[in-house]
Amino acid sequence: MTKLTPFLMFQGQAEEAIQFYASIFKDLEIVSMVKYGPEAPEIEGKIANAVVKLHGQEFYFNDSNIKHEFTFTPSISMFLDFDTEQELDEAFTRFAENGLVLMPLASYGFSKKFGWVQDTFGVSWQLNLH
């Protein structure tokens, strides 16, 4: 094995999700993005594959050309350590907008401040004050 990369599969919202995450994380970089063309008319213009780098970690994004009966689940989540409380609070607030708070920001014994939230796209984020 040479590399492990999280793969986030959406049903037509991948680009919207990337833009949302870019509005929260100023160091998010779109490394590459390929969109479906006329060969896939039902999803033309949606993301066939994109590589996004966030805090040095690459992620693959995709809009599936196959409809699935499943989506994201909180049992798999993105775990982020924050250096400042302000950064953590701002990210949590943005993720919680139109999302679902799974654990509100608080001290849970294992962390000075921690929160777990599922964003509007269904992706779960565990946010921790480092």
N, C-alpha and C positions, 0 to 999 in steps of 0.2 A: 504494500500500500504506500502510495506517495503523498496523498493529500486527502483530507476530510473536509468536505464543504457542505454546509446546510443547504437544502433544496426546498424552496418555498413555492408550492404550486397553487395558483389562483384560478378562478373561473371568470377571467375577463377583467380583473382589477389589479393586475400586477404593476402596471405603470402608475396607476393612482397610488398604490401602496408605496412604491419607490419614491414618488414625489412627497408623500406624507412623511416618510421616514427622513428624507432629505431636509424637510422643514424642521425636524426635531434635532437631527444630528448634523452639525455643520461640516463634519469631516467625512460625510458619506460621499463616495466617489462612484460614479457609474463607469465601470471599466469597459463594458461592451453591451450592446443591445441589438438584437435582431428581431424584427417583427414579421409576422405572417404576411404573405403576399396573396395575390389572386388565386393561388393554388388552394387556399383555404378560405373561400369566400365567407363562410359563417363566422370566422374570427379574424378576417383581414385587418391589419393594423394593430392587432394585439401582440403581446410579447411571446415570441417563440422561445427565446432564451435571452437572459440578461445576466451579467455578472456585476455585482455591486460589492464594493469594499466598504466596510464600516469598522472603524477602530482597528484596521489592519486585518480583519477577518473577511474573507470572501464569502458571498452568498450567491446561489443561483436563484433566479426568479423565472417563473414560467406561467403562461396562461395555457392551461390544458386544452387541447383540441378535442378531448374526450370528456363528456359530462360524467362526473362521478357523484355518488351518493354520500361522499364523505368530504370533510373539510378539516381545518386545523382543530387540534384538541389541546387543552391546557397541560396534558401530561408531557408534552414536549414544549419547551419554552426557551426563549432567549434570556440568558442571565447576564445582566450588566452591572458592573461595579462602577460607582460614581465617586469622584474625588470630593465633590462639594454637594452640600444639601440643596443648594439652589438648583443645580443641574438636575438632580434627582427629582425634586418637586416639579420642575417645569416639564420634564419628560413624562412623569406620572400623570400630570394634569392633561397633557395632550393625548396620551394613550387612552385615558379614561373617557375623553369626549367621544360620545357615541359608541363607547366600548362597555366592558363589564369589569368592575373591580372585584377581583377574587380574594385579595387580602389588602385592606386599606393600609396606607402608610402608617407605620408604628414601629415600636421596638418590640421584637419578638424573642429577645434573649440571645439569639444567635447573631444579631446585628443591632447597631444603634438605631438604624432606620431602614425599613424594608417595605416594599409593596409589590403586589402581583396583580397584573391587569391584562385583560384580553382586549386587544384593540378592535377597531371597527371592522377589520378584515378577518378577525378570528385568530390572529397570531398572539400568543401569550408572551408576556415580558415579566421577568422577575427583576426588580430594580433594587439595588442594594447600595447603601452608603458605605464606602470602603473605609 
